[in-house]
Each structure stands twice: as structure tokens, then as C-alpha cells.
Amino acid sequence: MDKQTLNNLIALSKRNDRQSFRRIVEEYQHMIYTVCFRMLCNEEDAKDVVQETFVRVWLNLSKYNPENKFSTWLYSIATNLCLDNLKSSKQKFKPELTGDTLNSLISTENADQQLINSEL
């Protein structure tokens, strides 16, 4: 999509033209999905972040500065949402390590025994 067409679609989208915004989404959704999937390594999470990205773009289109490249603005929104997703999923998954579990993970005895068994 050339820059003039994109600028026209953005201008129409700012005036709540949903069809114009749909064309923008169709143009950029694959790029954004690829970025999100690479960062999150999860198809469903990537799809959710892509959707959230375009919701944020729609709600904040008035803040877009046409002097900047649109794809860069979109990319920054998507990557920030991915980072937020990774942070929140990291907080959700906090395994409780008891002393025994921790010792078995740290213990070299088990590793030494596995090496001896594999040599035999």
C-alpha cells in the first residue's frame, strides 16, 4: 500500500469510517501477528495481542503523528502489548519450590548417576 493511500485511509478512519480501518487491518494484520507470535511463542496469545493492538490503534488513531511511519507506530504498540503479556504470564506462573524440590533440582548426584547410567 502506498503512503498516500494509507494516509487517506487513516484520515477516513479518524472520522470513524470502519471500512477504511478494515483495509488498514487487512494490510497489517499478518505483519503484527508474525511479530506477536515470535515474541509470545503461543498462537492464541498472539491472536489476542493482535486484536488488542488494533483496538488500541482504533481508539488512539487521533494520537498518530503522520510524520512517523505508520507501521513503526503499529509495531511499537504490538511489541509493548506482547511485553505486558509476557510480564503478566510470568506473574501468573510462580511455581512454589519447597526445600526438597529445590535440592533435587540443584543436586549433582542425580546428574552424575544419569551420566553413569548412560555410559553403561
BAFI-3210 file (N, C-alpha, C; in Angstrom, 3 decimals, decimal comma, padded with zeros to 6 digits):
// residues 120
n [1|2|3|4|5|6|7|8|9|10|11|12|13|14|15|16|17|18|19|20|21|22|23|24|25|26|27|28|29|30|31|32|33|34|35|36|37|38|39|40|41|42|43|44|45|46|47|48|49|50|51|52|53|54|55|56|57|58|59|60|61|62|63|64|65|66|67|68|69|70|71|72|73|74|75|76|77|78|79|80|81|82|83|84|85|86|87|88|89|90|91|92|93|94|95|96|97|98|99|100|101|102|103|104|105|106|107|108|109|110|111|112|113|114|115|116|117|118|119|120]
n.u [000,855|000,609|001,973|000,294|-002,273|-002,515|-002,402|-004,783|-006,641|-006,167|-006,942|-009,683|-010,422|-010,027|-012,254|-014,148|-014,679|-015,329|-014,874|-012,594|-010,767|-010,853|-009,552|-006,981|-006,391|-006,500|-004,316|-002,110|-002,324|-001,117|001,635|001,763|000,788|002,835|005,016|004,035|003,623|006,222|007,329|005,757|005,424|003,118|000,151|-002,572|-002,276|-000,867|-002,782|-004,689|-003,253|-002,807|-005,422|-005,966|-004,050|-005,018|-007,404|-006,462|-005,149|-007,336|-008,697|-006,818|-006,127|-006,238|-004,011|-001,912|000,982|001,414|003,909|005,583|006,374|003,693|003,640|005,712|004,734|002,536|003,895|005,309|003,228|002,208|004,457|004,862|002,478|002,865|005,073|003,869|002,053|003,783|004,973|002,751|002,007|004,220|003,997|001,716|002,556|004,137|005,936|005,880|008,605|009,684|011,900|012,846|012,237|013,725|016,319|016,509|016,569|018,901|020,811|023,713|024,076|022,070|022,458|025,047|024,600|022,884|024,623|026,472|024,761|024,041|026,481|026,876]
n.v [-001,171|002,150|005,259|007,522|006,426|005,036|007,202|008,471|006,504|006,445|009,031|008,909|006,887|008,139|009,651|007,883|005,940|002,807|000,918|001,828|001,560|-001,177|-001,958|-001,095|-002,774|-005,273|-004,993|-004,877|-006,884|-009,430|-008,914|-007,911|-010,101|-011,958|-010,789|-010,797|-013,538|-014,496|-013,298|-014,227|-016,956|-018,479|-019,330|-018,600|-016,558|-014,742|-014,101|-012,856|-010,609|-009,335|-008,603|-006,870|-004,944|-003,701|-002,715|-000,825|000,845|001,816|003,230|005,150|006,533|009,222|010,190|009,496|010,447|011,700|012,233|010,259|006,852|004,706|001,906|001,498|002,731|001,088|-001,342|-000,751|-000,493|-003,105|-004,639|-003,624|-004,445|-007,196|-007,499|-006,702|-008,781|-010,959|-010,280|-010,382|-013,062|-014,233|-013,489|-014,881|-017,523|-018,856|-021,082|-022,968|-023,690|-026,114|-027,019|-029,671|-030,100|-028,074|-028,865|-031,285|-030,329|-028,898|-030,713|-032,575|-035,215|-036,731|-036,013|-036,971|-039,715|-040,201|-039,781|-041,839|-044,039|-043,657|-044,100|-046,775]
n.w [000,000|-000,905|000,386|000,206|-000,168|002,236|004,060|003,346|004,083|006,826|007,544|006,911|008,667|011,092|011,140|011,885|009,913|009,313|007,310|006,012|008,064|008,317|005,976|006,573|008,732|007,438|005,782|007,538|009,474|009,221|009,432|012,064|013,485|013,000|014,329|016,964|017,413|017,259|019,501|021,635|021,306|021,212|019,785|020,353|022,294|020,737|018,778|020,399|021,256|018,826|018,169|020,331|019,778|017,424|018,405|020,206|018,388|016,906|018,928|019,554|017,307|016,734|017,981|016,435|014,704|011,594|010,513|011,294|010,536|009,845|010,166|011,967|014,257|014,755|015,157|017,509|019,352|019,327|020,175|022,743|023,958|023,795|025,490|027,888|028,114|028,429|030,867|032,595|032,348|033,420|036,053|036,738|036,669|039,040|040,324|043,309|045,160|047,225|049,906|049,481|046,765|045,574|046,340|044,929|042,366|042,336|043,092|042,316|042,356|041,135|038,476|038,060|038,399|036,258|034,107|034,480|034,149|031,473|030,220|030,765]
ca.u [000,000|001,448|001,835|-000,867|-003,474|-002,538|-002,769|-006,214|-007,370|-006,030|-007,794|-011,074|-010,606|-010,132|-013,642|-014,958|-015,002|-014,908|-014,381|-011,208|-009,955|-010,788|-008,496|-005,701|-006,200|-006,185|-002,973|-001,048|-002,544|-000,154|002,905|001,631|000,679|004,167|005,807|003,480|003,870|007,654|007,623|004,987|005,521|001,825|-000,769|-003,745|-001,832|-000,521|-004,047|-005,287|-002,480|-003,088|-006,728|-005,810|-003,272|-005,870|-008,359|-005,725|-004,928|-008,623|-009,013|-005,793|-005,746|-006,077|-002,685|-000,888|001,657|001,674|005,318|006,219|005,890|002,557|003,984|006,557|003,821|001,794|004,855|005,622|002,055|002,145|005,548|004,597|001,427|003,489|005,877|002,921|001,524|004,838|005,112|001,596|002,034|005,306|003,473|000,729|003,244|005,181|005,919|006,385|009,682|009,962|013,309|013,161|012,200|014,878|017,520|016,583|016,940|020,279|021,670|024,526|024,076|021,179|023,109|026,162|024,044|022,370|025,770|026,996|023,800|024,101|027,717|026,701]
ca.v [000,000|003,347|006,175|008,391|005,624|004,803|008,455|008,686|005,551|006,889|010,217|008,439|006,113|009,109|010,122|006,696|005,125|001,448|000,208|002,263|000,934|-002,598|-002,110|-000,956|-004,015|-006,345|-004,754|-005,018|-007,912|-010,529|-008,432|-007,810|-011,461|-012,567|-010,211|-011,270|-014,974|-014,679|-012,871|-014,956|-018,402|-019,079|-018,860|-017,935|-015,298|-013,842|-013,620|-011,918|-009,365|-008,678|-007,969|-005,750|-003,919|-002,929|-001,970|000,353|001,742|002,453|004,179|006,195|006,978|010,675|010,492|009,122|011,556|011,277|012,403|008,979|005,733|004,051|000,531|001,580|003,034|-000,153|-002,301|-000,400|-000,835|-004,565|-005,171|-003,254|-005,340|-008,512|-007,439|-006,708|-010,148|-011,811|-009,937|-010,873|-014,524|-014,591|-013,330|-015,936|-018,789|-018,799|-022,378|-022,966|-024,660|-026,474|-027,357|-030,949|-029,903|-027,249|-029,696|-032,264|-029,608|-028,438|-031,853|-033,114|-036,671|-037,256|-035,795|-037,920|-041,056|-040,284|-039,881|-043,214|-044,948|-043,530|-044,718|-048,235]
ca.w [000,000|-000,971|001,519|000,012|000,102|003,672|004,723|003,106|004,920|008,221|007,697|006,931|009,903|012,190|011,109|012,204|008,741|009,673|006,121|005,803|009,099|007,974|004,968|007,284|009,493|006,484|005,253|008,534|010,488|009,102|009,984|013,511|014,013|012,936|015,427|018,241|017,560|017,544|020,866|022,637|021,052|021,504|018,743|020,930|022,890|019,627|018,194|021,357|021,243|017,535|018,304|021,256|019,083|016,525|019,236|020,692|017,248|016,620|019,992|019,663|015,968|016,749|018,512|015,462|014,037|010,211|010,155|011,592|009,738|010,494|010,544|013,158|015,358|014,983|015,689|018,896|020,165|019,414|020,992|024,138|024,446|023,978|026,715|029,002|028,192|028,999|032,287|033,353|032,391|034,331|037,406|036,961|036,844|040,064|040,991|044,683|045,318|048,609|050,119|048,831|045,315|045,237|046,479|043,845|041,145|042,457|043,381|041,221|042,459|040,120|037,183|037,982|038,222|034,886|033,229|034,639|033,509|030,006|029,776|030,837]
c.u [000,904|001,076|000,597|-002,173|-003,617|-002,960|-004,249|-007,055|-007,316|-006,936|-009,274|-011,376|-010,738|-011,537|-014,628|-015,442|-014,440|-014,363|-012,925|-010,294|-009,814|-009,688|-007,114|-005,388|-005,798|-004,770|-001,884|-001,214|-001,535|001,199|002,848|001,526|002,057|005,043|005,335|003,765|005,334|008,001|006,973|005,074|004,238|000,804|-001,949|-003,379|-001,501|-001,782|-004,718|-004,570|-002,686|-004,419|-006,635|-005,029|-004,169|-006,985|-007,694|-005,472|-006,206|-008,928|-008,042|-005,342|-005,528|-004,692|-001,565|-000,338|002,030|003,124|006,109|005,613|004,804|002,917|004,867|005,705|003,041|002,671|005,148|004,451|002,013|003,242|005,361|003,510|001,976|004,309|004,987|002,357|002,537|005,031|003,963|001,580|003,154|004,830|002,467|001,406|004,404|005,152|006,511|007,428|009,922|011,437|013,700|013,218|013,414|016,165|017,642|016,955|018,406|021,253|022,423|024,544|023,235|021,812|024,274|025,666|023,515|023,515|026,366|026,064|023,871|025,389|027,612|025,828]
c.v [001,238|004,327|007,059|007,657|005,386|006,057|008,769|007,760|005,952|008,089|009,831|007,669|007,034|009,682|008,955|005,919|003,725|000,671|000,578|001,610|-000,561|-002,848|-001,986|-002,250|-005,145|-006,212|-005,145|-006,185|-009,056|-010,132|-008,417|-009,197|-012,127|-012,074|-010,773|-012,750|-015,239|-014,300|-013,769|-016,472|-019,142|-018,473|-018,073|-016,592|-014,279|-013,266|-012,597|-010,568|-008,619|-007,936|-006,734|-004,606|-003,058|-002,189|-000,697|001,360|002,509|003,534|005,360|006,740|008,491|011,087|010,155|010,366|011,110|011,478|011,121|007,893|004,978|002,655|000,505|001,850|001,777|-001,199|-002,012|-000,714|-002,340|-005,121|-004,813|-004,139|-006,752|-008,542|-007,434|-008,108|-011,081|-011,535|-010,511|-012,393|-015,014|-014,485|-014,419|-017,259|-018,611|-020,122|-022,255|-024,074|-024,894|-026,828|-028,635|-030,803|-029,116|-028,048|-030,706|-031,596|-029,212|-029,607|-032,332|-034,626|-037,291|-037,122|-036,767|-039,335|-041,238|-040,445|-041,286|-044,199|-044,860|-044,144|-046,240|-048,693]
c.w [000,000|000,147|001,408|000,314|001,597|004,421|004,537|003,988|006,393|008,479|007,755|008,218|011,111|012,277|011,255|010,983|008,977|008,483|005,829|006,837|008,841|006,944|005,601|008,045|008,551|005,938|006,249|009,496|010,414|009,710|011,517|014,141|014,046|014,082|016,765|018,459|017,886|018,968|021,910|022,506|021,405|020,550|019,320|021,558|021,804|018,993|019,103|021,324|019,926|017,625|019,202|020,607|018,217|017,262|019,736|019,564|016,951|017,652|020,052|018,318|015,908|017,253|017,536|014,771|012,615|009,754|010,414|010,721|010,507|010,979|011,797|014,393|015,744|015,654|017,156|019,818|020,388|020,320|022,464|024,741|024,669|025,255|027,954|029,220|028,825|030,482|033,097|033,413|033,305|035,773|037,733|037,285|037,795|040,800|042,400|044,806|046,803|048,715|049,411|047,315|044,857|045,309|045,350|042,521|041,150|042,561|042,144|041,240|041,354|038,732|036,999|037,714|036,799|033,896|033,292|033,942|031,984|029,444|029,782|029,693]
res [m|d|k|q|t|l|n|n|l|i|a|l|s|k|r|n|d|r|q|s|f|r|r|i|v|e|e|y|q|h|m|i|y|t|v|c|f|r|m|l|c|n|e|e|d|a|k|d|v|v|q|e|t|f|v|r|v|w|l|n|l|s|k|y|n|p|e|n|k|f|s|t|w|l|y|s|i|a|t|n|l|c|l|d|n|l|k|s|s|k|q|k|f|k|p|e|l|t|g|d|t|l|n|s|l|i|s|t|e|n|a|d|q|q|l|i|n|s|e|l]
***
